[in-house]
């Protein structure tokens, strides 16, 4: 099986290529230099030349606050870029895995979001990822829309690295305690995505590590596992005003994974322990 992976320089794309190669598959990793997804001609040229069995589309514009000002650029990447890929995948019969986000929901309430719930994004980033989902659903039948949240991986910036850096110089931190969700370790997610492209169990899925926490609880566990003595104070989102509105409720149901024979990801605490070991070794 040949799989083309977009956004290979990002946290997830990096791990997906490693996972594909570890299973003996041919991985074609591309980033903006090899295939600018906003260039429909280039997308068609690369995909029709490679003729992959599947595309795992990890590339995205993810600067959530900056997106509020850079609406056109964000839409060009997340919506138009995804449409360019979806169109060609539909024509050449490639399976398409589109990485989406909890931000397609409005983040209200305390319920678990189901994969097929109505989507009402509450910021520009979420809106453009939603438009990407619509393009995927319009142009191909062989798709997996996989929503993730609170992503961390070896290759890139993330909340854990930020906390560890702050913890080296500060003994007290304020972290928001009114946003609830589940972290996602790209190493674990990459394995699931490759499991998916080995099947034809298409549809929308949620895929985060098991268990729920707030950012405050996440931070406390990071410092506990890292052995750093940092006092973490729980505060409300109002104390950290940001351009883009953040969802308070990012709880997502992963039952559909099991229903379709896929393994749920390990607990986020377990993922954090393995991640800390991995970055320490590097």
Order of alpha helices (4+ residues) and beta strands (2+ residues): beta-alpha-beta-alpha-beta-alpha-alpha-alpha-beta-alpha-beta-beta-alpha-beta-beta-beta-alpha-beta-beta-beta-alpha-beta-alpha-beta-alpha
